[in-house]
Every structure is written in structure tokens, then in C-alpha cells.
């Protein structure tokens, strides 16, 4: 996406108009260079939206190994509260 040309704003003016400038950056994709005594000290730019991660493959690599997936579960893992551990 293209941005509007950078504008320079002094630190005192930035402080007084901060919320207005932030709204302008959001709406118009503008960019501001904040200066202090004529020296650039910060840049206010719009944030690029990141695509949300895909749920497919999100668990990849979380199970290292599992031997005998079709074997019975040990008795110690019983879910019946009446059975001793």
C-alpha cells in the first residue's frame, strides 16, 4: 500500500496534537517524522495488519513420539473414581 508523503512535526506540536495525528495516520495512512530541535527522533507510521496464522498445522511438532497408540491405557489412568490407583 502506498503512503502519503512524510510530514515533519516538532515534538511540542506532536505533544499538543498527538491523538489527532494518530487518527490521521490510521485513516489516511499518513506518516509523520517527529523532530526535537530540528533533529528527527521518531517516526509515526501506520501498522501493517498481519494475517492471522492458519489453524492447519498449528500443532505440528508438538507430539514428539507415542509408542503403541493402539495399546490399552494402563490401569493407573482409570477415570473411574471407585477404582484404586
C-alpha positions in Angstrom: 0.0 0.0 0.0 1.3 3.4 -0.8 1.5 6.0 1.9 1.2 9.8 1.9 4.4 11.7 1.9 6.1 12.1 5.3 5.4 15.3 7.2 7.6 16.7 9.8 6.2 17.8 13.2 8.1 19.3 16.2 7.9 17.4 19.5 5.9 20.2 21.2 3.4 20.3 18.4 3.2 16.5 18.4 2.5 16.5 22.1 -0.3 19.0 21.7 -1.9 17.2 18.7 -0.9 13.6 19.4 -4.4 12.0 19.2 -5.3 14.0 16.1 -2.1 12.9 14.4 -2.6 9.2 15.4 -6.2 9.3 14.0 -4.8 10.8 10.7 -2.2 8.1 10.4 -4.9 5.4 10.9 -7.4 6.9 8.5 -5.1 8.4 5.7 -2.1 6.0 6.1 0.0 9.2 6.7 3.5 9.2 8.1 5.0 11.8 10.5 8.6 12.4 11.4 8.8 13.9 15.0 11.7 16.2 15.5 13.3 17.7 18.5 15.3 20.9 17.9 15.2 20.1 14.2 16.7 16.6 14.6 14.5 13.6 13.7 13.8 11.4 16.8 10.8 9.3 16.0 8.6 8.2 13.1 4.8 7.7 13.4 3.7 5.2 10.7 0.6 3.0 10.2 0.8 -0.6 11.4 0.6 -3.2 8.7 -2.1 -5.7 9.5 -0.7 -9.2 9.9 -2.6 -12.2 8.5 -3.8 -14.5 11.3 -1.9 -17.8 11.5 -3.6 -20.7 9.9 -5.0 -23.3 12.3 -3.8 -26.0 9.9 -0.5 -27.3 11.0 -0.6 -25.2 14.2 0.1 -28.3 16.4 2.8 -29.7 14.1 5.8 -30.9 16.1 4.1 -30.8 19.5 3.9 -34.7 19.8 7.4 -36.0 19.8 6.6 -39.7 19.8 4.0 -42.1 21.1 4.8 -45.8 21.1 1.8 -48.2 20.9 -1.1 -45.9 20.2 -3.4 -48.8 19.9 -2.4 -50.5 23.2 -4.8 -50.3 26.2 -4.4 -47.5 28.7 -2.6 -48.5 31.9 -4.9 -49.1 34.9 -3.3 -46.2 36.8 -5.0 -44.0 34.3 -8.5 -45.2 35.1 -11.2 -42.5 35.1 -13.5 -44.5 37.5 -13.2 -42.8 40.9 -14.2 -46.1 42.6 -11.1 -48.0 41.4 -7.8 -47.7 43.3 -4.8 -46.1 41.6 
